[in-house]
Amino acid sequence: MPDAERTAEGFHRALQQGDRNAVLALLSADVTVSEAGHTQSKSEYASGHLREDIAYLKGAEIKSVSLGSIPMGESAMVGSDSEIRKILNGQSKVQRCREMLTLKHENGVWKIVAVRWQSEPASAAVH
């Protein structure tokens, strides 16, 4: 498995385990995080939406549908598609999440410089 994909999987694991410090350590200082038409800086994400992502993923069952990468020298793109199952208000909900991470090799380690998330109910996703 390419190192950029290992970094992406570490990011996913840190989010699901609620390890805020590990999530932030994998993000470059100038990362942009985009979801639902909103783009945030690292500090904006750290002070708000990160907490919501961790809370949402707590207790969720995440099934990886696909993961792949495109290396480009000192940069790489890692795309993934997952299904997230969660009980909300007593009802089972399934979301299809598509993620595109852009990574850059900085000081000998891969750092995430852009996060792009798109999610929708699994029933609405094109399979």
N, C-alpha and C positions, 0 to 999 in steps of 0.2 A: 504494500500500500504506500503510495507517495506521501511524503512528509506533510504536504499541504492538506491532504485528506485526513491525516492523523490530527492535525490542528483543528480541522472542522469537527471531527468526532469528539475531541476534547472540549470544544466549545459547547456542543450539544449535551455532553455528559455533565459539564459544569452547570449549565442551565437547569437540567432536570434534577440534579442533586442539590440545587439551591446554593451553589458555591459562588457567591457574588465576587469574591476576590479573584477566583480562577477565571471567571468570565471576563472581568476587567483586565486581567493580565494578558489575555489573548488578543485584546483589542488594541490597535495602534492608537497613539495619542490623537491622531486626526481622523479617526474612523467616522463614517456616517452610517446611521442605522435608519432604514426606511421601511415603513409598513403602513398600509392603508392610507397612502397619500401624504404621510408625515415623514419628514427626515429630521433626525436629531443628531447632535454632536455626542461625543463620548460623555461629557459631563451632564448633558440633558438626559441621556439614556440612563446613566448611573443614578441620577437623582429621582427618577420617576418610573419610566416604563420597565426597566430591568426588574424592579420589585414585582410588578404585575406579571411579567413573563414567568418569573420563578414561582409565584403563587399559582398561576394557571397550570404550570407543568407538574406541580406537586401532586403526586398520586395519579398522574395520567399514565396511560399505557401508550407508548410510542412505538410504532412499527415503521421501520425504514423500508420504503418502497424502492428507492434507487439512490445511488451516490456515485458521482463521477467527477473527474477533474480534468482541467486543461492547463498543463504547465506552459509558462511563457517566460523562460529565463528566470529572472528574479521576482516574477509575479506568477500568480496562478489563480484560476477560478475554480471553485468547487460548488457544484450544484447538487441539491438533494430534494427528494420528494418523500414525505412521510404522512402517515395517518396518525392522528392523535385522538385517543379515546379517553373521555372524561365523564364522570357523573356530575352534572350541574343541576341543582334544584331538584334532585331525585330522578332526573332523566339522563339517559345515556346520550352523549353527543359525540359525533365523529367529525373531525375537521381534517381537511386535506391541506397540508402545508408545503409550499414550494419555497425553497431557499436558494439564494445565490450569494456566495461569499467571494469577495475578491481579497486575495492575500498578497503580501509583499514580504520578501525575505529581508529582514532588518537585523543587523548585528548578529547574524548566524542563526536566527530563529524566524519562523513564519508568524507574522502578525496579520490580523484581519483589518483591512482598511475600508471595507464596505460590506454592509449586510443589507440584503434585500429580501423581505418576506412577503409572501402572498398566501392568504388562507381563505378557505371557503368551506361550507358544509360538504362533507364527502359525497352526499347524494347529488350535489351540483357539479362536482368535479368531472372533468372529461377523463375517462380511463383509456 
